[in-house]
Amino acid sequence: MFPRQVLDILNADGTLMAFICTTLPDCICNTLEANLLAAFGKSNMLIDRKMFKEDEMAASEAGASGMVMKGDVLPFHCAHFTWYNRYTTPGDNAPTDVHPHNLRVARASCTNYSQFLPYPSREMVEHADLYRGMIANFGDLFEWIKNMICQCLPEEYEFLIQYVDLLPGKPGSPVASFLSLVVNVNVCTLAHRDGKDLIYCLVLPLGDFKCGELVLKEQGLVVGLYSGDFMVFLSRDTTHFNLDYEGRRASLVLHTDGEFANWKETRNHWRNNVHFSG
């Protein structure tokens, strides 16, 4: 991609195939890596890919099942700061005049009362400091992305933002128009589809790297994204992966859990309960 451009690629029926944006202001772009390292509180979080390859070879020669890391072990390669509505306790055929907390699932040893409503991922709780640091450090970036999607992809924006407004208690989302943030550190992804996404996702790489192109298999697209560029595409229905890279690389992924469609339509089938509002 050429710098300072936006590119909207459409399917034959006029629907979105991919949207690519390379116009992130320098004042935000130039601080991405530093903000990531500050959020994690480690200056050596991003490790040169060459060191990974050396460690992978050493692990292979030693017969190790996992990757050997040099220096401090990273807390994780991928952090999911996600709002979920999957695996919830549905209200199908439940009495509508009894409070849900006074009900139990028939023929079950226990009832999960904590998942009647959409809920945050375990990592949002267990790594709350990291999550707060990411939101604080990248606040300007997420606000800029929101404005770009609203301006350039108004139909997709309106589709996605409605789910932010439907969160219980209306807390909003710091990564609106999406609900969830995934942080990938030192990762090269294999070919996959995110079948549980709500149609779209956004990918933004950061760091000092070369290559690592994002590939959309069915569409035959190979897109070179530099640090701070982002791409929106149909992650649920598209096989995608990134090629190997040189240097230090991380990526931010914004998405929404596809099960929020059920929350929108039926409130997990609790909509008709007299004790339910919203």
Secondary structure, 3 states (H helix, E strand, C coil): CCCCCEEEEECCCCCEEEEEECCCCHHHHCCHHHHHHHHHCCCCCCCCHHHHHHHHHHHHHHCCCCCCCCCCCCCCCEEEECEECCCCCCCCCCCCCCCHHHCCCCCCCCCCHHHCCCEECHHHHHCHHHHHHHHHHCHHHHHHHHHHHHHHCHHHHHHHHHHHHCCCCCCCCCCCCCCEEEEEECCCCCCECCCCEEEEEEEEEEEEEEECCEEECCCCEEECCCCCCEEEECCCCCCEEECCEEEEEEEEEEEEECCHHHHHHHCCCCCCCCCCCC
